[in-house]
Amino acid sequence: MAADIDSHRLSRSAASGGMRHRCRATAALAIGGTVAATVLSALPAAQAAAGESTATVIVTGGDAGSAAAAVTAAGGHVVDLLPLIAGVSATLPVGRALAASYRVTANRPFTVASTTAAAASTAAAAAAGAGEPAVTLRSTVGLPPAGTEGSGVTVAVVDTGVADVPELAGRIVGHLDMSRSSDRDGFGHGTFMAGLIAASGVASGGAYRGVAPGANILDVRVANSDGSTGLVQVLRGLQAVASQGHRYGVRVVNLSLSSDSPAQVADDPLVLALDRLWHAGITVVVPAGNGGPAPGSVASPGIDPTLLTAGAVDPVDTIERGDDVVSSWSGRGDSADDLAKPDLVAPGTHVVSLRDPGSVIDTENPGSRVGDSYFRGSGTSMSTAVTAGAVADVLAVRPDLSPDAVKELLTGTTYDAPGLANPDAAGAGGLDAAAALAVAPTAAADPAHGHGWLKHRLDAGGGSVPGDPARWNRLTAALGADDLDAAARAWADLDPDSRAWASRAWASRAWASRTWASRAWA
């Protein structure tokens, strides 16, 4: 029986209690805009206990130059300037404190582990044995078998590297290597992600064509050949995107990595870096993580309210969408703590993409090979890449759309199914790239209110939305017409419980929505 590779299994998200703490921090960030950082005056006690004299850290505060000066004054060594987060990576003596205006964050691991997922279902195994799955990636998201979607858009794949395999010939516009390794992708994860986005499908007669086969790929390698990496290395890669991405036309970042973050959202340097790329016009897609089905199991940075977070949908090997379900292991939000994540779900179970011959996941999991050129895998890593490809498709049609507008468009055109009804698990629903492309020509370039997500919730039967549906419909109609006066009247007509719900849940959507909500509602 063929088995999937769950190549996204990283450090699992924190226990429910710790995650809920971060959820509340997310809500505070969303409503207030900023949260004052507290200062960690000393480096982790574990390093001191281990007898280490120095530790690798991120120092933020002021700007990169002042952070560098503070590190030097404390007897440390600056490794990288990171203007993207107004800070530096450095080594500092363990226990050495900096001035109160600086925050010291310890390096933490992001490890892509090569582990075999649970055995595939009988139907999936039979399909794999025949060399053709019952459902292809493009059919699940509504795209025709052939197409050149995504033309002219570059997606930065920040991952384990992207190998120069034949199906990406002419699509890779550059390699930015933060690992200083000799191979392009010794692990195989990044190549798989790039294939979901832009593979030509030539070796399969188009069956395994990517979601955006016309898109370009910028390989930003941030991991070693064994798949291991850390916060410092990932931030170096994101800084490279910020500094050099314009040369390659980068409009999308695919980050199919996550970790346990001990920091609150407002204090996490990774979230800060990704948010700044977002506000610079780059749509960032991140995974919900594989810690489900427990509530509050969305991993960092997927808990960030700004970014586009993808969970995984399982099409259960049928073309019909009515039987689609959220994959059992896909990270869930927690409505009790107002964690409105994931934003949507996309194919992440038994998906087929590019094999990197001789890579770690290839050699350790020969049963996951599909023919000579492809590989089968499961994880929200895959859902992230599929969603990033759909973002590229939309931007190829409407390059003027802001990241907020792209997020609003994709979450407002999702498809429904009984198995996708829980917003904590499925967000707005299943990714429908074809529907998004149909609406894209008339989409607002910079939506003011983010009403599409709420309209979807109401059209789907309301879910956990409190109050009178007729009053909500008047509000969404006013927002859709961009009539703020009518929207204000409709808002005032809602009962207190409805307004309280909107202040929490709506404020965790797009940045423009938060701004409007803070000004007009909260």
N, C-alpha and C positions, 0 to 999 in steps of 0.2 A: 504494500500500500504506500503510495506516494505521500509524503508529508510536507506541509508548508514550513518555510523558515520564517519565524517571527523575529525578523532581524531588527526590530525596533525595541526589543526588550532591554530597557535601560534600568537604571536605578528606579525601583517602583516609587510611586508617590507616597507621601507620608501617611501615617495612620489618620483615621478620620478626624480626630481631635485637632491634630496639627494642621490639617488641611482647612478645617473650618476657621481656624485662627487666620489663615492666609485669605480665606474667602472674605472675612470681615474687613481685612486690610484692602482687598480689591474694591469692595463697595465704598470704603472711605476714599480711596484714590479716585474712583469714578465720579463721586459726587463733589468732592472738594477740589479736584484737579491736582493738588499736590499734598503731600504729607511730609511734615518735617522729619528729617532723618536723625536717628539717634546714632551716637558714635560708639564704635567698638574700640575701646582703648587698648586692648591687648589681643594678641593672636591666640588661636584656639589652644585650649589647655591640653588637648590630646597631643599636640605637637611638642609642647614643653615636656609632657610626661614621657614622651618617647625619646627624650634626650636630644631633639633636634635644635640646632642653634639658630637656624633661619627658616623662614616659611615663605612660600610664594603667595602673593596677595594682589588684590586690586585696591588701589587707593583713589578715591574720588572726593571732589570738593573744590570749589573755586574753578580753576581751569587746569589743563594738563600741565602747564608750566609750573604753576604754584604747587600742584601735587607732587611733581618731580622734585622740586626744591625741598618740600617737606620730608620726602623719603630720604634724600641725601643728608639733610640735617639730622635725621634720626639714625644715621649710620647704615642706611639701606642702600640697595643698588637698583636703579631704574632699568627695567628690561625693555619695555615698549611704551611709547607715548600713545594714548588712546583718546584723541580729541573728541571722538564720537560720544564718549561718556564723561568728558571733562576730567580725565584721570589718567592713571598709568598702571601698568603691571610692574611688579617689583618684588624683590626679596627684602625682607625686614628681619632684624633680630627678633627672636621669639620673646614676647612679653614687652617689647618696646612700644610705648604709647606715642601717638601723634597729637597734634593740637586738636582741640575740640571741633574745629570746623571741617575736619577730614573724617571720612568713613573708610575703615579697613575691612575688606571682605576677603575671606580665605578662598583660595582656589578650591574647586570641588569637581568631582569626576562626572563625566558624561561617557558612559561606556556602552557601546553597541555590542551586546553579547550575542554570539552565534549559538542560538538554542533552537531545538526543534519544537515546533508548536504541537498542540494536540493533533491527533490523527485526523485526517480529512474525513468528511462524511462518505458513505458508500458511493453516492452519486458522483461526488467530486473526484474520488479516487478512480472510479471507472472512467470518467472523462479524461483525467490525467493519463491514464493508461492508454487511452485511444489517441493521445496527442492533441486533442482539442477539447477545451472546457465547454460546458453547456452555455456559458454566458461569457462574452468578452467585455473588456473594460469599457470600450466605447459605447457598446449597446446599453450598458447599465446607466451611463450618464446621458443617454439620448442622442449620441452622435452617430452619423452614418459610418459604415466601414471605411470608406475612403475620405480623405480630406487633408487640407494643409492648414488647419486652424493654427493660430498663434504666430503667423508669419510676421517677422520684424520685431518680435518681443524677446528680450533676453531674460531668462530665469537663472538667478544665482543659486546653485545647489551647494549649500554649506553643509558638508558631510564628510565621508571617508575618502573622497576623491571620485573622479569619473574617468574610467578607462576609455581609451580610444578604440572602441569596438566598432565594427562596420556599420551597425544600425544608427550610429550617431555621427557618421562621416559628414562633414560639412556643417554640423550643428554646434560643435564645441568651439566657442570663440576665444577661449583662453583658459589657462590653468594657473590659479593662484594657490601656492602650496605653503601652508603654515606649518607643515609637519617636517619639511626638509627630508622627505623620504625619496627613495630612488624610483619606486613604482608609482603608477597613477592612482590605483585603488587596490591596495593589497587585501582589503577586507571584502569588498564587493557590494556593500550597502549603497554607496552613493551612485554607482553605476545602475543599480536596480531602480533607484529613484529617478535618475535622469531618463531612463527608458520609459517609465510611466508617463513622463512629461512629453518626451520628444522622439521616441524610437520611430523609425520609418516603417517597421513591420515587414521589411523586404524578405526576411527569411521565413515568414509565415504566411505569405500571400496577403499581408495586411491584417491578419487576425489579431496580432499583438502590437498594432500601431498605437503610439502614445496618444494622449488626450490633446496635445498641441504639437503635432509632428512638424509644423512649420516654425516652431520657436527655436531660439538659440539657447545654448547652455553655457554658463560661466561656471567652471569647476572651481570651487573654493574649498580646498582640502584642509580640514581642521583636525584630522584624526590620524593616529599611527596605523601601521599595517595590521595590528591586532584589533583595531576598532576602538581603542581607548583614546580618550581625549579629556580635556578639562575646561573649566570656565575661561582660563586665561587664553587657551588656544582658540576657543570659539570666538572670544571677543576680538582676538587678532584678525580672525577671518572676517568678522563683521566690520571691523575698521577698514579692512582692505576693500570691502564692498563700498563703504562710504567714500573712500578716497579714490578708488579706481573704477567703480561701477559705471560711471557716466561714459567712460571710454568704450564700454561694451554695450551700452544701451540697456542696462539692468532696470527693469520695472517691477520685478517680482523676486522675493527671497523665499526659497524653500528650506526650512530648517526642520528636518525630520529627526531631531534629537530632543531629549528632555532630561530632567534630573530632579532629584529632591532638592528643594531650595530651603535652607534654614531661614532665609530672610523673608520679610514681608514684601509684597509686590513692589511697593514704593521704594524699597531699599535695595532691590536686586539689580546689580549692574547689567545683567543680561537683558532684563526687561527694559531697562533704561535705553540700552543700545538699540533694541528692536523697535521701541516706540519712536526713537529719533529717526530711524530709517523710514518708518511709517509716515511720520509728519514731513519727511523730505520728499514724499511722493512715491515710495516703494511699498507695494503691498506685501506684507509678511504673513506667510502661512505656517502654522505650527501645529503639532499633534496634541490630541487630548490625552495621550498616554494609554498604556495597556493595563492600568490598575483596576479596571472595572470587575464586577458590576457594582461595587460599593458606592454609595453616594459620597460626593466630595473626593473622588479619586482622580480628578483631572490633574495632570502633572504640570509643573512649571517648564516653560513659560506659557503654557496653554491657558493658565488661569488669568492672564493679563486681559482685561476687558477690551483693550484697543485692538489686539491682533485678531486675525481670522483663524479660529481654532477648529480643526477637523477631527471628528470621531469616525468610527468605522461602521459601515453598513455591510451586511452579508446578504447578497441576492439569492442565496440558497439554490444556486445553479439553475435558475429559471429566468426567462426573458421578462416575464410579467413582474411588475413592481409591487403588486398587491401583497405578495408574501415576503417582501424584504423586511429584515429585522436588524436591530443594532447588534453588532458582534458582542458576544457575552463579556469579553475582556476589555471592551472600549471604555475609556475613562468617562465617568459621569460627573455632572455638576451636582449641586445640592440646593434645591429651591428654598430650603429652610434657612440657608445662609446666603441666599441671593447670589449664588454663583451661576450666572446665566451662560454656562458653557456645557458642551461645545456649541459653536455657532451653527454647524450643520454636520451631516455625516456623508461620507463618500466611500466608494468601494475600497475595502481593506482586507477582505477575506478571500483566500485562494486566488489572488491576482497574479498574473503572469507578466514578467518584464525581463529585462536583459540580464543574461548570465555573464559574469566576468570570469572566464576560465582560469583556474589556478588560484583564485582568491580563497580566503579563509572559509567563507560560507559555502563556496562551491565545493571545495575539497572535503569539508566536514559533513556535507549533506547531499550526497550524490542522488538520493531519492527524490530531491526537490527539482531536479533538472527536467525540463520539458524540451525534448529534442536537443540539438547541439547548441542553440543560441539563447535559450530562455531558461527561466527559473521561476518557481512558484513560491509565493510568500504571503504572510498575513501580518497585519499590524497597523496601528494608526500612522506609522511612518508612511505607509503606502497611501492611506487616505489623504495625508498631507500633500504628497506629490501629485495625486490626481487632482486635488483642489487647486494646487498651484498651476497645473496645466490649464484648468478652466479659467483661472484668472488671466493667464496669457492669451487665451482665446478671446476673452472679452476686451482686453486692452488692444488687441490687434484690430478690433472693430472700432473701438472708442478709446483712442490713446489719451484723450483729455480727461478721462475719469480719474478722480482722486481715489486713494485707498478706501476711504470711507464709502465712496459711491460704489466701488466694486463690491465691498462687503455687503452693502445694502442690496445691491442687485442680486448677488448670489443667494443671500438668505431670503430674499423676497420672491424667488422663483423656484423654490425647492418643491419636490413632489412628496405627497403624503402616502402613508400606508399604515394599517393598524399597528404594525410592529415598530413604527416610528412616531407614535403618538406622544410618548413621554418626552417633554422638552429637556429634562435633565439629562437624558440619554442621547436624544437625536437633535437637540437644538431646534432649528427651524424646519428640519426635515432632510430629505435626501437630495444631494447635489444633482441638479438638472442643467447640464451645460447647454443643451439645445434651447431650453426655455430662456436661459439667461442671454444667449446670443440673439434670440428673437426680440427680447425687450431692450437690449443694449442700445440700439439706435435712438431710442426716445428717453433713455434714462437721464436723470439729472446728474450733471457733472460733479456737483458737490451737494448732496442732500442735506437739507437743514435739520431734519427731524428724525430720520430713521424710522418712518412709520411702517415700512414694509414688513418688518419682523412682527410687529404687533398685529397687523392685518392678517398675516399668516396664522398667528395663534388664534385669532377670532374666527377666521374662516374654517379652521380645523376643529372648531367646537369649543374654543375658549380655554381648554386645558385648565390651568390653575389661575386663570385671569378672573378676579372677583368682580362683582357688580353687574349692572344691567347691560346686556349686549347691545341694545339699541343706542344707549348713550355712548358706548365705546365706538359704535359704527359712525355716529356723528363726528366724533373726534378724529377717527382715521380718515373720513371723507374730507374734513377740513384740512387736515395735514396734507392729504394727497393733492388738494387744490392749492396748496401753499397759502391758505387764507388764515393768517395768524389770529385775526380778530375772532373769526368763527371758532378756531381751535381753542382760544382762551375761554370763550363762552361755554364750549362743550366741556372743557376741562373743569370749569367751575361747577358744572352740572353733575359731575361725577360725585359719588359718595366718598366719604373720607377714607374708607378702606381701599377703594380703587385708586385714589390719588396717592396713598401711601405705597401701594404696590408699584405704581408707575415710577415713583421717585426712586425706588430701589432697583427694579428690574430694567426699566428703560435706560436708566443712567449707566448701566453696565454695557450698553451697546456701543455704537460708533462715537468717535470723539465729538462730532458735530451734534449728535443727539444729546450727549452729556452737557455740552455748552448750552444748548437751548433749554434743556431740562433745568439746569442750575439757575438760569436766568428767569425762565417763565414759570416754573413749577415749584422747585424746592425752596 
